[in-house]
Amino acid sequence: MITIKCYCGSLMNYSQCCEGYIKGVKKAVTAELLMRSRYSAYATQEVDYLIATTNPSEREYYSTEDILDWARSNDWQKLEVIKSTDKTVEFKAYFLDAFGKNQIHHELSTFKFENGSWFYVDGTFY
């Protein structure tokens, strides 16, 4: 069996880290854990998880096809969490774009805890 380190940078194996969140076996207990699992979902192209963990009030603004295209067209390299509070996470996602060029997605994400679960609300991009 091949073990894969988690995409979120936790140093744990993917099967012991973000896979459980993505498969619905466990719930993220903090905004940062949700954000890390969402990064892993982009890396593994788990679009249904990305939609499900977006705040219901914001879902109409997201296209499953666009998210899948974004996830597939990039080679996700690493995640760097810069700062985390109880409702926000600032991070940098490093990736190679479709042309093999290094890119950095720098975002301050806002999260909301609602009905026992964390949800991504929106982000400010730098």
PAGU-327942 format. One record per residue (C-alpha): residue number from 1; x, y, z; residue in one letter. Coordinates in nm, 3 decimals, decimal comma. Layout:
! PAGU-327942
+-----+---------+---------+---------+------+
: seq :       x :       y :       z : type :
+-----+---------+---------+---------+------+
: NUM :       X :       Y :       Z :    A :
...
+-----+---------+---------+---------+------+
//
This chain:
! PAGU-327942
+-----+---------+---------+---------+------+
: seq :       x :       y :       z : type :
+-----+---------+---------+---------+------+
:   1 :   0,000 :   0,000 :   0,000 :    M :
:   2 :   0,131 :   0,342 :  -0,096 :    I :
:   3 :   0,107 :   0,612 :   0,169 :    T :
:   4 :   0,064 :   0,969 :   0,058 :    I :
:   5 :   0,148 :   1,264 :   0,280 :    K :
:   6 :  -0,147 :   1,495 :   0,318 :    C :
:   7 :  -0,171 :   1,774 :   0,066 :    Y :
:   8 :  -0,250 :   2,026 :   0,342 :    C :
:   9 :   0,106 :   2,010 :   0,475 :    G :
:  10 :   0,022 :   1,854 :   0,813 :    S :
:  11 :   0,297 :   1,587 :   0,780 :    L :
:  12 :   0,035 :   1,316 :   0,846 :    M :
:  13 :  -0,070 :   1,067 :   0,583 :    N :
:  14 :  -0,363 :   1,181 :   0,370 :    Y :
:  15 :  -0,571 :   0,883 :   0,488 :    S :
:  16 :  -0,523 :   0,994 :   0,851 :    Q :
:  17 :  -0,576 :   1,364 :   0,783 :    C :
:  18 :  -0,795 :   1,535 :   0,523 :    C :
:  19 :  -0,938 :   1,227 :   0,354 :    E :
:  20 :  -1,173 :   1,172 :   0,650 :    G :
:  21 :  -1,317 :   1,521 :   0,616 :    Y :
:  22 :  -1,356 :   1,492 :   0,240 :    I :
:  23 :  -1,527 :   1,152 :   0,264 :    K :
:  24 :  -1,760 :   1,278 :   0,539 :    G :
:  25 :  -1,623 :   1,047 :   0,810 :    V :
:  26 :  -1,528 :   1,338 :   1,035 :    K :
:  27 :  -1,605 :   1,710 :   1,064 :    K :
:  28 :  -1,354 :   1,992 :   1,076 :    A :
:  29 :  -1,363 :   2,137 :   1,428 :    V :
:  30 :  -1,192 :   2,467 :   1,335 :    T :
:  31 :  -1,192 :   2,705 :   1,041 :    A :
:  32 :  -0,827 :   2,621 :   0,976 :    E :
:  33 :  -0,895 :   2,247 :   0,956 :    L :
:  34 :  -1,177 :   2,316 :   0,711 :    L :
:  35 :  -0,952 :   2,536 :   0,500 :    M :
:  36 :  -0,677 :   2,272 :   0,497 :    R :
:  37 :  -0,924 :   2,004 :   0,393 :    S :
:  38 :  -1,057 :   2,229 :   0,118 :    R :
:  39 :  -0,703 :   2,274 :  -0,015 :    Y :
:  40 :  -0,667 :   1,894 :  -0,018 :    S :
:  41 :  -1,001 :   1,874 :  -0,199 :    A :
:  42 :  -0,865 :   2,101 :  -0,473 :    Y :
:  43 :  -0,553 :   1,883 :  -0,497 :    A :
:  44 :  -0,766 :   1,568 :  -0,527 :    T :
:  45 :  -1,041 :   1,729 :  -0,738 :    Q :
:  46 :  -1,316 :   1,656 :  -0,484 :    E :
:  47 :  -1,555 :   1,922 :  -0,609 :    V :
:  48 :  -1,861 :   1,793 :  -0,423 :    D :
:  49 :  -1,679 :   1,852 :  -0,094 :    Y :
:  50 :  -1,585 :   2,205 :  -0,199 :    L :
:  51 :  -1,947 :   2,287 :  -0,279 :    I :
:  52 :  -2,077 :   2,118 :   0,038 :    A :
:  53 :  -1,837 :   2,316 :   0,259 :    T :
:  54 :  -1,925 :   2,650 :   0,101 :    T :
:  55 :  -2,179 :   2,844 :   0,305 :    N :
:  56 :  -2,526 :   2,770 :   0,163 :    P :
:  57 :  -2,590 :   3,144 :   0,119 :    S :
:  58 :  -2,290 :   3,164 :  -0,117 :    E :
:  59 :  -2,325 :   2,841 :  -0,322 :    R :
:  60 :  -2,522 :   3,001 :  -0,605 :    E :
:  61 :  -2,209 :   3,200 :  -0,695 :    Y :
:  62 :  -1,998 :   2,889 :  -0,757 :    Y :
:  63 :  -2,000 :   2,661 :  -1,058 :    S :
:  64 :  -1,911 :   2,294 :  -1,016 :    T :
:  65 :  -1,763 :   2,294 :  -1,366 :    E :
:  66 :  -1,548 :   2,601 :  -1,299 :    D :
:  67 :  -1,419 :   2,458 :  -0,972 :    I :
:  68 :  -1,335 :   2,127 :  -1,137 :    L :
:  69 :  -1,158 :   2,305 :  -1,422 :    D :
:  70 :  -0,953 :   2,513 :  -1,173 :    W :
:  71 :  -0,864 :   2,203 :  -0,969 :    A :
:  72 :  -0,764 :   1,999 :  -1,275 :    R :
:  73 :  -0,573 :   2,270 :  -1,459 :    S :
:  74 :  -0,329 :   2,330 :  -1,174 :    N :
:  75 :  -0,064 :   2,114 :  -1,013 :    D :
:  76 :  -0,099 :   2,187 :  -0,641 :    W :
:  77 :   0,245 :   2,209 :  -0,478 :    Q :
:  78 :   0,199 :   2,314 :  -0,115 :    K :
:  79 :  -0,006 :   2,507 :   0,136 :    L :
:  80 :   0,131 :   2,767 :   0,375 :    E :
:  81 :  -0,096 :   2,889 :   0,654 :    V :
:  82 :   0,018 :   3,238 :   0,748 :    I :
:  83 :  -0,232 :   3,330 :   1,019 :    K :
:  84 :  -0,542 :   3,171 :   1,162 :    S :
:  85 :  -0,810 :   3,310 :   1,394 :    T :
:  86 :  -1,135 :   3,152 :   1,505 :    D :
:  87 :  -1,315 :   3,268 :   1,185 :    K :
:  88 :  -1,041 :   3,359 :   0,936 :    T :
:  89 :  -0,742 :   3,190 :   0,774 :    V :
:  90 :  -0,476 :   3,367 :   0,574 :    E :
:  91 :  -0,288 :   3,130 :   0,348 :    F :
:  92 :  -0,078 :   3,089 :   0,036 :    K :
:  93 :  -0,147 :   2,803 :  -0,201 :    A :
:  94 :   0,145 :   2,730 :  -0,430 :    Y :
:  95 :   0,077 :   2,567 :  -0,765 :    F :
:  96 :   0,195 :   2,523 :  -1,121 :    L :
:  97 :  -0,055 :   2,657 :  -1,372 :    D :
:  98 :  -0,152 :   2,488 :  -1,700 :    A :
:  99 :   0,165 :   2,630 :  -1,859 :    F :
: 100 :   0,392 :   2,496 :  -1,583 :    G :
: 101 :   0,447 :   2,844 :  -1,439 :    K :
: 102 :   0,479 :   2,888 :  -1,061 :    N :
: 103 :   0,182 :   3,068 :  -0,909 :    Q :
: 104 :   0,077 :   3,170 :  -0,559 :    I :
: 105 :  -0,284 :   3,214 :  -0,453 :    H :
: 106 :  -0,274 :   3,440 :  -0,143 :    H :
: 107 :  -0,606 :   3,470 :   0,035 :    E :
: 108 :  -0,765 :   3,575 :   0,362 :    L :
: 109 :  -1,066 :   3,343 :   0,391 :    S :
: 110 :  -1,367 :   3,397 :   0,613 :    T :
: 111 :  -1,555 :   3,104 :   0,767 :    F :
: 112 :  -1,881 :   3,065 :   0,954 :    K :
: 113 :  -1,985 :   2,801 :   1,207 :    F :
: 114 :  -2,347 :   2,711 :   1,144 :    E :
: 115 :  -2,565 :   2,414 :   1,244 :    N :
: 116 :  -2,266 :   2,228 :   1,388 :    G :
: 117 :  -2,038 :   2,266 :   1,085 :    S :
: 118 :  -1,781 :   2,510 :   0,949 :    W :
: 119 :  -1,838 :   2,667 :   0,607 :    F :
: 120 :  -1,626 :   2,880 :   0,374 :    Y :
: 121 :  -1,795 :   3,217 :   0,319 :    V :
: 122 :  -1,560 :   3,424 :   0,105 :    D :
: 123 :  -1,207 :   3,546 :   0,061 :    G :
: 124 :  -1,000 :   3,856 :   0,002 :    T :
: 125 :  -0,720 :   3,800 :  -0,247 :    F :
: 126 :  -0,376 :   3,961 :  -0,232 :    Y :
+-----+---------+---------+---------+------+
//
